[in-house]
Structure formats: structure tokens, C-alpha cells
Amino acid sequence: MHIDGEFEGEVNSKSIVKIGQSGLLKSTLKAEKLIVTGRFIGTADCDTIELVSGGEAEGKLISSGLTIDSSSSFQGESIRRKKGEVSKVLDFNSDKPSLNPSIKPSLEPKPTQAPKLEEKIKKP
């Protein structure tokens, strides 16, 4: 599959997904290989992922091999798995592919709490 325009949605491929220089893919993606020369936003679970020729990725990348060219950029979380290991993060066995609910995507804002400070005042 080769993407040169914009596509938003879930992708499940048993081969190579390539995002061309003018391509933008916003997706939950599962494929054998992802090659990015354009832009990817989302969660990708692939045997190998390559960010080349100025390609950009933002989100969660799960793979046994990740290559980032010096002219490319990545912002997010990378999870390395052993070659041949089946990922539990993306579940494409259901009728509707979705993220495993036990794992939160990195693009979701994480709630933060200010630390509680307690001052102890000594009475004279």
C-alpha cells in the first residue's frame, strides 16, 4: 500500500505500507513493514519501521526493528519487541480493530497532579 495523500483510519496489512513525501497517515496501523517519507501520526505495530528522507512520526511505534534517518524525526514512545513476538498492543482479531483497552495510547493527554505541599509551622 502506498499513500501519497491524506488518510485517516485503521490499517491492517500483511505487507509493506509506504507513506510518500506528500502523504499523511493518521492511523492505528498493523503491518509487516512501515516506511515513512511523509508523516505518520498514531500507533504503528510492525516488524520493521523506517523513517527515511525527512519522514516524520508522532505517537507509539512498536517493532522489532526501528530505523530513523538523520533527516527524519520521531516524537513519542517506541516499544521494542523480539523478532517474531506477537504484539498484544493492537488487537486486529476482533470485528473492529482497536487499541487494547489496557494500554493507553501515547497521544492521549496524561493527567497530572501538583504535589501536595505541607508546611509545618512551629509555634513559639
Buried (B, 14 or more C-beta within 10 A) or exposed (E): EEBBEEBEEBBBBEEBBBBBEEBBBBBBBBBEBBBBBBBBBBBBBBBBBBBBBBBBBBBBBBBBEBEBBEEBBBEBEBBEBEEEEEBEBBBBEEEEBEBEEEBEBBBEEEEEEEEEEEEEEEEE
